[in-house]
Amino acid sequence: MREDKRKYNELRPITIETQVLDYPGGSVMITCGKTKVLVSVMIEETVPSFKKNSGEGWVTAEYNMLPASSPERIKRERFKVSGRTYEIQRLIGRAMRMAVDLKLLGERSLLIDCDVIQADGGTRTTSITGAYIALELAVRSLLNRGLIKKSPLKEAIAAVSVGVVEGKTILDLNYIEDSSADVDMNVVMTESGKIIELQGTAEHEPFDRKTLDELLSVAEHGLKELFERQRQALA
């Protein structure tokens, strides 16, 4: 029995509140169990220097854990981000660029901010799932204002964690499960079932192909529900 009484293939309770902020093109407060992430997407009519005169836009992301997001206060990363933060925000940016036709976006930038209000495992996967919703809301804003004629979005993106704890493959790990997992994996996928990124680690002993297949199967089960929750939030 899992610590919070969930089935092995059951997601934590999810709530999604859209357009919680007035100024961004899109914003979302997404909660998965006790993990809470505020995601916003600002629109800028400029692009980085390497994209100037390319006819293409850009999508990038920043990720931060706020000071009171964990039991012990987290110091603000004012001047230099940690290696973990840098790796996670690059992951979010890569995932969201997969959702967008940069040519159709035009020479403008969509700047995604993922701020973890409270952390209990799965902050990067929750950020990605929420970021797609905020991204689509920002694109709708561009369409409504006549700044683009056609949506540049290709398909939805979501992410979920899976792992092996005490010999059992489980979905959507909370902190207690994540900290004791024998195998920990984050799966980022498109709605059509194509893999964007797998981040899997054996903590104690190497795992075999059968275990990998089980992890992916359980992840796909959870992702189907996440894509449905995204559609409901955007309806």
BELSUL-V421996 format. One record per helix or strand. SS is the DSSP state (helix for helix, strand for strand). FROM is the first residue (numbers start at 1). LEN is the number of residues. If there is no record, write none. Layout:
ss=SS from=FROM len=LEN
ss=SS from=FROM len=LEN
This chain:
ss=strand from=14 len=5
ss=strand from=26 len=7
ss=strand from=35 len=10
ss=helix from=49 len=3
ss=strand from=58 len=8
ss=helix from=67 len=3
ss=helix from=83 len=15
ss=strand from=100 len=1
ss=helix from=102 len=4
ss=strand from=109 len=10
ss=helix from=123 len=22
ss=strand from=153 len=1
ss=strand from=157 len=9
ss=strand from=168 len=4
ss=helix from=175 len=5
ss=strand from=183 len=8
ss=strand from=195 len=8
ss=helix from=209 len=26
